[in-house]
Amino acid sequence: MGDRRRAEGVVLLGGGPVARGAGVAARGDEVAGARKAAELRLYVALADAITAEQADELRKILKVPEGKHRS
């Protein structure tokens, strides 16, 4: 699994365990939630900033013809 492993409350870095307190995990959850909320606000603001005609043009530009998809 490589040198980095994660288990409940413990992160193993280079083979040595480093304990993580509940406060660290809670803070990480707070940051992730705030980032997600900010992302949503950004998308809503961007979506509200264009007209229906502009949105249609963007959809046309972004549409990939059948058989041209790559992964």
N, C-alpha and C positions, 0 to 999 in steps of 0.2 A: 504493500500500500504506500510505499514511499516513506519519507521521513516525517511527514505531517499527518497526524491522526487526531481525530476529535472524538471525545466521549463526554458523557454528561458531566459538565463542570470542570473538565480537565482537558487541556490541549497538550499534545505531545509534539514538541519541536526538537528535531534532531535526536529523538530518543529519550529526552528528559521531560518529565511531566511538569507543567506549570499550572497551578491551581487557579481557577477563575471563580471569583465570588459571585453571588447572586446579583449584586449591584452592577457588575460588569455586563452580565447577560441582559439585565433589564435596560441598562443604558443603550446597549446595542439594539434592542428591540425598539426603543424610543427613537433612535436615530433612523432606523429603517422605516418606521412609520411616518416620521416627518419627511423623509426623502420621498416616499410614495405619495404623500399628500401634496408636496410641492410639485411633483411630476404631473399629477392630475390637474392641479391649478394651471400649470403651464399649457397642457394640452387643451384645456377648456378655453384659455385666453387666446391661444393660437387659432382654434377652431372658430371662435367668435369674431376674429379679426378679418376673415375673408368672406367674400360674397358667395352665394350659391353658384354663380357662374364660375368663379375662380375655383371652387371646390370641384366642380365637374371637370374643368380643364386639368386640374391636378390628378384626378382619378384617371383621366385618359392618358396622361403622361406616364403614370406609374403602372398602368396595366401591362402585364407581360403577355405577349401572344402565346397561344397554346404551342407546346413543343419547344419553347425557348427558355423554359425554367432551368436553372442550374442550382446546385447546392454546394 
